[in-house]
Amino acid sequence: MPTPLQSWYEAIISSLAYSTGARHYRPDVPESAPPYNDIARFLVEQTRRLPDYLRPAMQAATTLWDLMGIVRTGALLHRCRAPMRAKALETVKASGLAVERDLLRYYESLATLALYSRGEPGAAVAVPRGPPQAIPGDRPQAVFAPPPERLRCEFAVIGSGPGGAITACLLAEAGKDVVLLEEGPFLPLHSCRAFSLPEMRQKYRNGGQTVALGRNKVAYVEGCCVGGGSEINSGLYHRTPAEVLETWNREYGVRECSEPELQPHFAACEQELSVSPLPGPAPEASLRLDQGARKLGWKSIEVPRWFRYDDQGGAGTRQSMTETFIPRFLKAGGNLLPETRALTLIKEPDGVRIDAVHQGSRRLQIHTRTVFVCAGAVHTPALLLRSGIERHIGSTLRLHPTVKVTARFPEPVNSPDMGVPVHQVKEFAPRLSFGCSVSTQAYLALAMVDHPEHAARVHSQWPLMANYYAMTPAEGRGCVSTLPYFRDPVVRYRMSEFDRAALAEGLQKLCTLLLAAGACELFPSLPGQSALKHPQDISKLPAVLPDGRASLMTIHLFSSCPMGEEKTKCATDSFGRLHEFPNIYINDASLLCTPPGVNPQGTIMALARRNTLRFLGRA
């Protein structure tokens, strides 16, 4: 039974869902029609998935905003008639009150995403329950369900993304006794449609609502399921640029990490994951980016992907960890422990004890000789900090911030099965890179939240539209920290003026490219920015992104526990062993010393393979 406060809170959320739906309603589009109870339910569900330290603040801010309606309209805003409430919402969004503006943008973004997901195939798919589908080579005892309260093993690997899956697989194939812990559920790759609302509910941490706090907030997403980020990303693959590896050696003292030394590890991962270019033509949205670059004389490349294609070509299957290294791990005798969160690591005379919780409530203890922590750039340092391990842990987080543009072309460039296009423009790399982003109808509508006067056009014009991005390997720094009594770590990030200037330059160049590619209208992800239609309009873009107002995001986080022999700034040695803890290793994105300037998953996998084989004495 909800409390009166909770009922009030949900009534406010429901009114915001209906206000968003009404603004996008089109009589000729059945999916846009009320009632919007399903959208209200989704908003309530998502607020419960927020990081726990944000939930009380979000509820307090939402109810305070509703109370402010008494001053503005003479009544609580959620009780106002729809036209009056809509006017109040627009007034707040146009004001300089950042807290109110961000609050309403949060609810509007979620409601828009849910509304435009109504027509997607599989939009109503429920989260699968029960044991995962059978995996080739799986043994009945390979997946603990439920696990015993006390476990002993030779090796424990925490986190099953690319770093953890490769680490666990190679250890198991070497005949070691290995337990692989994963906080999220064990779901098949095709349990839901890629980049859909069900995927957000099933496989994203906190329902996709993670953010690096700061003057310029940067939204990011993490996978929280067996396979980690490999289950939700686009599969674009790069090797680490040679100049980046040289910087790591020169400034951090990383040994045996040159381009020739990593080449066999890249090659082995590429063979296992079937890294290759598309067997047929790229999607039209991708080709437009390439055509615009060539017209300007800029360097453009087709980025290979880790997909396996049959003889007929077709869409192919992404070679995520649940399609590759997890089956190999289970076949080799490894034991998988999904829905299990590691709480702390405690040093013991003969190894390490992991205190963990299974399915949210069942306490476990895992005694092991050696631990490999592979929980990602946020949750690896968070676990170590909770365990009292602090030296160079979590204080050097780096990322690739991106700014987006939605482009409208005079001819179709989009289709329901397009997926993520594959071209990237590297003319200005490593400082700037341009590419294509997810462009489903729902994600197009989400991008157009910054242009409310044009937003409803997505219903009919989405085949003419696609999302693009400009990315920079920023010089800014962030940190990961933990709070007493809260489960979720706090991520902060400070973007420098240099970074904001670089992204502004990237936005200008990207818009120049898209207009050269034939775009007739551009919508940058800057609140209050007018649409661009002609090359001369680009001068209206800012020279430096406005502090605190740009809509930024990233999917690349790293460098929170850098490796190297330079102990004054490195958490681990060159191969991932913590400098002061001989039984604890890190083997994931945390190790990257600086931003690689390219999609980092190829780097993570090659390093994980290198480090594990070195540990086994085989490298």
N, C-alpha and C positions, 0 to 999 in steps of 0.2 A: 504494500500500500504506500504510494508516494506521500511524502510530507507536503504540507501546504506550500512551503518554499519551493520544493521540487515541482509541484504542479504549476506554480506561478512561472517558474523558469521555463518549463516546457511549453506553456501557453505563449510566452514571448517568442520562443524559437518557432513555434507553429505560425505565428503572425508574420515572422520574417520569411518563412518558406512560402507563404501565400503571396506576400508582396513581391518576392522574386519571380514566382510563377506568373503572376499577373502581368509583369513587365514583358515577359517573353511569350505571352499567349498569342497564338495565331489561329483564327477560326478554321483555316484550311489545313492545320497540322494537328491531328488527333492527339499525338503524344504531348502536346503543350497544354492540353486542356485540364482544368480542375476536375475533381478535387486534388489537392496536393498533400494529402495525408501521408502518402508514402515518402514524400520528400521531407516532411516534418519528422517522421520516424527516423529517417536516415540522419538528419541533423542531430537528433537526440542521441542516437547510437554513436555518432562520431564524437560528440562532446564527451562521452564516457570513455572514449579511446585516447583522448588527449594525454600527453605526458602528465603524470599525477601532480606535479608541482604547479602546472598551469590550470588545472580544473577549478580549484577554489577561486583563483583570480578571475577566470573566465565567467564563472557563475556570478561573482560579485559585480563585475563590470557590466554584465548583461542586465542584471536587475537594477543597477544604478542608472543605466541608460534608459530603462523603461520608466523609472521614477522621474527622470528629467523631463519626461513628457508632460508632467503636471505643470511645469514651468512653461514649456513651449506651447502646449495645446490645451491645458486645463484638465487633462486626463492621462492615465497611464497609456503609453503609446500603443501597446498591444490591444487596447480596447478602442482605439480611435477608428473611425471609418477609414476604409482603404485609401481613398484619395488623400486624406489628411496625413495618414501614416506615410504614404509614398513621398509626399512633399517634405515631411520631417526627415526621412531617410536621405533624400537628395541634399538637404541643407547640411546635414552632418557630414556627408561625404565630401562636400565642397568646402568644409570648414578647415581650419588649421589644427583641429584637435586630433592629434595623432592616435591617441588611445581609442577614441570613439570610431575614428575612420578605419583603423585596423580591425576593430571588433566587427564592424558591419561588413567589411570586406571578407573576413573569415566566413561569416554565415552566408553571404551572397555567393562566394566561390563554391562552397559545398552544395548549396541549393541549385546553382546553375549546373554543376557537374551531374547531380542526380537527375535533374530535369531532362538534360540532353542525353542521358544514358538510357532513358525509357525505351527508346526505339532500337537500342543495340541488341544484336543476337546474344542470348544468354544473360541478359541484364538482370533477370530474376533468379539466377542460379543460386542455390543455397550453399553454404559452406559444407563440404563433405564431412561426414562423421565416421567414426569407426576406424579400423586399421587401413593403412594405405594399400593401393593396388599392388599386386605381386610384381616383384622386380626379378629379372632373370638372374639366377644364381642365389637368390635370397634363401636363407635358412629359417626355419620356424623360430629359432631362438635369437636370430640376428637383431630383431627389433624388440627391445624390452617393453612389455605391456602386461601388467605394470612391472617396474623394476623392483628388486629387493631394496630394503632400506640401507643396507651396507654392501658396497661393492669393492672388490680389489682388482686392480689391473696393472699391467706393466706401464702402459701409456694411456693418458687421457688427452683428448683433443677437444677444445671448447670452441664451438662454432663450425658450421658445415658449409660455409660459402667457399669460393674458389681456393683460398688459402688453406682452410681447415680440411676440405674434402681431399685435396691433393696430399696434404700431410698425412691424414689418417689412412688413405689408400696405400701410399708407399710404405708406411710402417707395417700395415697389415700384410701387404704382399711380401715383406721381408720376414714374415713369420712371427711378428710381435703380437702380444695380447693388447688390443686397443679398444677403448670405449670412446665413441664420438658423441658428444653432448650437443644438442641443438635446442634453443629456447622455443622455437616455433614448431608448428605441426609438420607432419610428413605427408605431403600432397604430391600427386603426379603433376608433371609439367602442364598437362592439358586439363587440369581440374577446372579451369576457367579460361575465358578469352583474354588474350594479352591486352594490357592497358585498359582494362574494363573496371567497372565498379566492383564486381565480385572479386577480381584480383586484388583490388585495394583492401577489401574486407578480409580476404583470406591470407594474403602473403606479405602485406606491408606492415612494418612496425608502426604501432599507434595509428593504424588506419591511414598511413601516409601523411600524418600531421606532425612532422618533426621539423624544427626550425632552429637555426643558429641565431641567437638573439644579439642585438646590437643596434646602432643607429640605422644601419641598413640591414634589415633582417634578410636572411637567406634561407628560403625553404629548401629542404632536402628530403630524400626518401631513402629508406633502408629496407631490404628484405628481412623478413622474420619467419623463416620456414626452412625446412631441410633444403640445402642448396643455396640459401642466402640470396645475395643480389643477382646471382646467375639465373635465378628463376623469374626475374622481373625485368631485366634490362634488355637492350636491343641486340646484344651479341656482337657489336662492332669491336674490331680487334686491331691493336697497334703493338708493335715492339717499342721498347723504351728508346727514345732518341739517344744517340751516342754522346752528344754534348751534355745531356742530363747525367748520364752515368759518370762522365768525367768530372762533373761538378761534385757528385757524391764522393768520389775518391779524393778529390783535392780538398774539399771543405769539411768532410766528415770522416775521412780516413776509412772508407768502405773498401775492403780488400776483395779481390777475385770477383769483380763485378763489372768488368769491361765488356764491350760489345762482343768480342770473340769468345770470352769466357761464358757469357750467357747464351750464346747462339745455340748450343745443343739443347738447352732447356726450353728456349722458345720453340725450336723445331719439334721437340717431343710433344709439347703441349698442343702445337698446331696440328700435328698428325692425329692426336687423340681426339681433338675437338673438331676435326674436319674444317679447319679454317680455309676459306676460299672466297673468291668473288662470286657474284650472282651468276647462275648458269644462263640467264636470259637478260633481257633489257631491264634497266632500273626503273622504278616508278617515275611517273611524269614529274612529280614535285622534286624529286632528286635530280632529274635531268635538267630541270629549269635552273637549279643552283649551278650546275656544271656549265650550262650554256651561258649564263650571265657572267661567270668567272672567265670563260674563254673569250667572250666578247670584249672584256676589259683587259685581257692578256694576263690574267691571274692564274696561279697554279691551283688546279683542282684534281682530286684523286677519288677513286672509288675505294672505300674502306672495306677490306674483307670481313666476313662474319663467321662465327663458329656455328654453322648450320650444316646439316646433312641433307642432301637432295637425292631423290630417287632418279631412276633413268629418265623419267618424264619431266624432270625439273620441278615445277610447282613451287609452292610456298616454302617447302622444306621444314625441318624440325630443328629448333634451337638446341644446341648441344650443351645444355645446362648441366650442373653437377648431378642432378637426379637422373640424367640420361647417360652419364659417363662415369665419373669417378666414384659416385656413391654406389652404383651396382658393382663396380670392381672391388670396392672396399668390403661390401657384404659378401661377395663371392670368395674373397680371400680370408674370411673368418672374422672380420671386424664386427663389433656390436654397436648398434645405433640406439641412442637414447633421446628421442624427440620429446618436445614439450617439457624440457628440463632446463631450468635456469640456474647457472652457477652463481652463488651468492658471494662467497669468499674463498680465498686460498689460504691454507694454514700450513706453515712449514712443520714437518715432522722429522725425526731422526733418520728415517729411511726413505723420505720422499716428501710428498705433499698430500694434504687432505683437502678435498673439495667439498664444501658444504653447499648443497643444492636443494632445489624444490621442484617437484614434478607435478605438472598440471595445476600449478597455482597453490597447492596446499600440502602435498605429501613430502616431508623432509627426507633427504637422502644424504649419505656420506660416501664419498668415493675416495679410496686410498690408492695412490698411484706413485710410481717411482718418479715419473717425469710428466710435466704438463706442457702442452702446446696451446697457448691462448691465441685463438684465431677468430675473435668475435667482432672484428671490424674496427675502424678508426675511432669510433665513439665508445663502443662497449668493451673493447679490450682495455683501454685506460680506465674506464669506470670500474671494471672488476678489480684491476690492480690497485686502484685508489681505495676501494672498499676493503682491500686486504692489507692496507698499510704500506703499500709499495708506491713511493711517490717520486723518486729521483728521475727527473726528465720524463715524467709520465703525464700525458694529457695537456701539456702547456704549450705545445708547438703545432697545434692542428692547422692544416692548410687545406685549401679546396680550390676548385675551378668555378668561380661565380659566372653565371651566364645571364644575358638579357635577351628577350625574345621579340620577334616581330611576326605578326600575322599578315600574310600577303594574299591579296585577291587578284586573280588573273582573269583575262577575258574568256579563256577556254578551260575545260575541266583539267585539274591536276591531281585530284583526290578520288579515292574510292573506298568502300567499306573494308576491303582486304589489303589496303596498301601497306600496313605495318610502318616500320621506320625506314625512310630512305637512307641511301648508303654513301652519298657523296659528301666530302668535306673540302673546304677551301683553305689551303695552307700557304697562300702567298705571303702572309704576314706572321707566320708561325716562327718561334713559339709564342710571341706576344699575343697574337690574336688567331683564333680559328673560327670558321663559320660552318654551320651544318643545318640539317633538317631535324625537326623534332616530331614528337607524336602529334598526329593531326586527325585523330578521330573527331567526330562531330562534337562529342562532349568536351574534348580538350581544346578545340577551336573556341567553343562557347566560353570556356574557362579563361582563355587568353583574352577574350573580348570584354571581360569584366571591366577593364580599364577604359572601354569605349562604350558606355551604356546606350548611347543614342544609336549605335549601329548593331547592338548585340543580337537583336531578334532576327537579323538578316541571316544568321548562321543556319536557321531552319531550312531555308530554300537555296542558299548560295554556298553551302559547305563544299560541294564538289569543285568549286572554283578557288578554294582557299587552302592554305597550308601554313604551318608554323615553322619558323626558322630561328636560329640562335647565333649569338656571338659570344665566344668564351675566351677568358684570359687566365693564365696561370698566375693568380694574384700574389702580390708580395705581402698582403695582410696576414695577420696571425689570429688564431682562435685558441680556445681552451675547452677542455672537458672537465667538469667537476661534479662532485656528488654532494647531496644535501642530506643531513640527518633525517630519518623517518620517511624519506621519499625513495621510491623505487627507481625512477627514471633519472638519468644523468642530465645535467644542464650543459648545453653547448652554447658558447659565446663566440662571436667572430667580429673582429674590427677591420673594416675595409678602409684602406688608405685613400687619400685623394688621388694618388697616382693610379690606383685600381679603378676608381670611379671615372677618371679621365680616359683610361684605356678602354673601359667598356663603352663609354660615350663615343670614342673614336670607332670602336668596333661596330656600334649601332649605326653610325653614319655610313661606314663602308659597306655594311650589310645591306642597308637600304639602297645605296648606290647600285650594288650588284643586282638586287631584286628588280629594281626598275629597268636595269639593262636587260634582265631576263624576260621582260614583258609584263611585269606586274602593273596593274592599273590603280591599285590602292594599297597602302601599307598602314598597319596599325601597330605602332611600337608599344611595348608593355611599360608605358609611363603614364600614370594617372594625369589627366588633364591635357595630354598631348593630342593635338588634332591629327587627323589622318593625312598622310602624305600621298600626293598624286603625281608630282612632277619633280625632276631633279633639283629645281631651285627650292623646293620645299624642305630639302634636307638641311638647309641653313637654319631652319626653325628648331632643329634638335639641339639640346644643350651641349656645350663643350665638356662639361663635367656632369655626370649623373647627379640629380638632386639628392642631397643628403637626407635620408630617411623616407624618400617617397618612391624610389624606383622599385619595380616588382622583380626581384632577383630570385634565382633558384640554382641548385646544383644537384648532380647525382654522383659527384666525384669528391670523396673526402679521404684524407690520408695524413701521414707525417706526425701523428700524435705521440708516437714512441719511436723516434728515428734510430736507425742502426748505424754502427760505425765504431771505429777504435778511438775516436775523439771523445773521451769520457766526460769532458766538460759540457757537452751538449747532446750526447747520445744515450738512449736508454738501454740499448743492447749492443753486443758486439756485431761484427759484420755478418753474422749468420743467425741472428735473432735471439741469442741467449742473453737474458738479463745480466748486466754486469755484476750484480751482487747476489744473484740467486741462481746457482748452477743447475737447478732442477726445473727452471721455468723458462720457456721459450715463447717468443712471439713470432707469428708467421702469417701476417696478413698486411692490409694496406697501411697499418700503423707504422710499418718499417720504412716506408718511402721517405727519403730525407727532405725532398722538395717536390713541388708539383711537377709531374712529368710532361704536362702540356698536351697530352693525348689521353684517350680513354685508358684508364690505369689497369684494367683487368689482365691484360697480357703480361704486364710487369709483375703483378701480384702472383700470377700462376708460375712464371719462370722463377721468381725468387723463392716461392714455396717449394718448388721442386729442387732447386739448388740447395737450399738450406737443409731439407730433409735428407737428401742423398749424402750431403756432407756429414750430417749427424750419424747416419748409418755407416759411414766410412766408405761410401761408394762413389764419391765425387772427386 
